[in-house]
Each structure stands twice: as structure tokens, then as C-alpha cells.
């Protein structure tokens, strides 16, 4: 739920210490978390907490609208 971008197999191999990365399983989990994270209310809350816009939400279809929601949260936090 950190909002990081998708990692390549080399990075995953290094992180988990195994050359056998189940890419399909990783992407399935990544997509599930991305769907939960990349929602307007969640991103508004991230903005209100002063957190950066998550890279994992940059590549989705409604990224611009989500970024606006995040910015609304940032603006609320700065008041």
C-alpha cells in the first residue's frame, strides 16, 4: 500500500532472494492493491496527510482526476 511503481523481476529477485519470481502472482496482488489505493477518497486522505501522490496511480486511466482529488486533500491540509 505504499503506492510504488511496478517492479521488474530483477528487483523482485533481489528483494526476495530467489530467482524464481512468480510474476503473475506479483502482478495480481499489485493490481488488487492498486485498485484499493487509486480511489478518490483514499487519495484525498493521502493528500490531507501530506503524503506524495503514489506512483502506482500515475498510469491508470483516470490518473488526472485522482491527482486533483489528492491535491484537494493537500490544499485542505495546508489551511
Secondary structure, 3 states (H helix, E strand, C coil): CCCCCCCCHHHHHHHHCCCCCCHHHHHHHHHHHHHHHCCHHHHHHHHHCCCCCCHHHCCCCCHHHHHHHHHHHHHHHCC
